[in-house]
Amino acid sequence: MSLLLAIFASVVFIITGCGSNDSSDKAENNASDNAESNGARTLTDALGNEVEIPANPENVIASYLEDNLVALDITPAAQWSVNNGSPQGYLQDSLKDVPTIDSTLPFEAVASYKPDLIIMDSASMVEGDKYEQYNKIAPTYVMGTEENGDWRKELQTVGEIFGKEDKAQQVLDDYDAKAADAKEQIQQAIGDESAAAVWLVGGKLYIVNENLSSGAVLYGDLGIAVPEGVKEISEGAAANWNPVSLEQLATMDVDHLFLINSDEGDGSEILEDPLLANVPAIKEGNVYKYDKDTSWLYTGPIANEQIVDDAVESLVK
């Protein structure tokens, strides 16, 4: 049976091949012409998908990328949250009226917002057949690891998707000017003293990666000295925040400590452990506390600007 089907297919191809190719080419060209005439553009994402971007997307789902959207004056149809309850607190001045969607992006929930564009922050969010499922709902663009590891490239890519390249560049220029001014102030205030950011959650401590999240701001943009312990933990680490034991923290020669607390209280108790008594930052009272609703756990132009402001407020007396 399969042999007969193969022969039949070959005959059909020989008879109609040229005409079909012509028709197919014409159809593709017509589709492309129609898209261009409507102002739509086709971009290739990190997975090699050719994604037709609508001319003026109005209902956008871009989980984990809301910071970039807000910076570019774009309001998403729904915003990322944990268990449909806790969105990114630092963005709520801009997104307080935007409904939340669970960070796992259930298909039904995504479809309920009738998006005309979906942007995924990483390939891991569309593993298996998930891409096809999301793409049935709306054109779906996937970010790559290059963007994930560099917030500037991520902002520029979002700018390209929405045709707002100039706006994205202006945001970057404004941020760089702000960071350069803050760097000068901080270096005058603390010289070559070091700093680290630790996150308290579930009774455990995590320390920020030297090259990612708020670590990229502290060390890369503000030029603050990196403690050796942070360098050691960050080496080869892919996560933004990595576990740090009290014993490891106790041996760190760190002069200033930013504590981001996601637990009850203000987090002071864990730093009062006798093991940490000789940590310079704790011994000298150079501990600066921030809660989970601040931007320290996130990244993006708005988050990073707020981290810069916090660093200046804490370090420049």
Sequence and secondary structure as in RCSB ss.txt:
>XXXX:A:sequence
MSLLLAIFASVVFIITGCGSNDSSDKAENNASDNAESNGARTLTDALGNEVEIPANPENVIASYLEDNLVALDIT
PAAQWSVNNGSPQGYLQDSLKDVPTIDSTLPFEAVASYKPDLIIMDSASMVEGDKYEQYNKIAPTYVMGTEENGD
WRKELQTVGEIFGKEDKAQQVLDDYDAKAADAKEQIQQAIGDESAAAVWLVGGKLYIVNENLSSGAVLYGDLGIA
VPEGVKEISEGAAANWNPVSLEQLATMDVDHLFLINSDEGDGSEILEDPLLANVPAIKEGNVYKYDKDTSWLYTG
PIANEQIVDDAVESLVK
>XXXX:A:secstr
 HHHHHHHHHHHHHHHHHHHHHHHHHHHHHHHHHHHHTT EEEE TTS EEEE SS  SEE TT HHHHHHTT  
 SSEEEETTTEE GGGHHHHTTS EEETT  HHHHHHT  SEEEES GGGGTTTHHHHHHHHS EEE  HHHHT 
HHHHHHHHHHHTT HHHHHHHHHHHHHHHHHHHHHHHHHHTT BEEEEEEETTEEEEE TTSHHHIIIIIIS  B
  HHHHHHHTT  SSEEE  HHHHHT   SEEEEEE SSTTSHHHHTSGGGTT HHHHTT EEEEETTSSTT  S
HHHHHHHHHHHHHHH  
